[in-house]
Amino acid sequence: MAAWMGVLSRLLWRHKPSLVKPWQQFVLNSLAGIAVLIGGLVLGGQDGKMLTYTLLVVVCASLQWVFFRAWRR
């Protein structure tokens, strides 16, 4: 997911410069995703809860939003 987030976000926000390089996006999205999945495993007691995957998508999308400063139009 982290690799595709970097590629697809470049397509969506073509005209906006990113705060970080593509490889940095991959690393940061990967680390955030791992943290969310481990947190879901610890707090939920098992892997595969829908709340964990929902939070994973929200966290990675929020990171991309910040990387591209999408709040500025």
Backbone hydrogen bonds, N-H to C=O, Kabsch-Sander energy under -0.5 kcal/mol:
donor,donor_aa,acceptor,acceptor_aa,energy
5,M,1,M,-2.0
6,G,2,A,-1.4
7,V,3,A,-1.5
8,L,4,W,-3.0
9,S,5,M,-2.0
10,R,6,G,-1.2
11,L,7,V,-1.2
12,L,8,L,-2.1
13,W,9,S,-2.6
14,R,11,L,-0.6
16,K,13,W,-1.2
19,L,67,F,-2.8
25,Q,21,K,-2.2
26,F,22,P,-2.2
27,V,23,W,-2.1
28,L,24,Q,-2.8
29,N,25,Q,-2.8
30,S,26,F,-2.3
31,L,27,V,-2.7
32,A,28,L,-2.4
33,G,29,N,-2.4
34,I,30,S,-2.7
35,A,31,L,-2.3
36,V,32,A,-2.3
37,L,33,G,-2.6
38,I,34,I,-2.6
39,G,35,A,-2.6
40,G,36,V,-2.6
41,L,37,L,-2.0
42,V,38,I,-2.7
43,L,39,G,-3.0
44,G,40,G,-2.2
45,G,41,L,-1.4
53,Y,49,K,-1.5
54,T,50,M,-2.4
55,L,51,L,-2.5
56,L,52,T,-2.1
57,V,53,Y,-2.0
58,V,54,T,-2.3
59,V,55,L,-2.7
60,C,56,L,-2.2
61,A,57,V,-2.5
62,S,58,V,-2.2
63,L,59,V,-2.1
64,Q,60,C,-2.0
65,W,61,A,-2.1
66,V,62,S,-2.1
67,F,63,L,-2.9
68,F,64,Q,-1.9
69,R,66,V,-1.3
70,A,65,W,-2.4
72,R,69,R,-1.7
73,R,71,W,-0.6
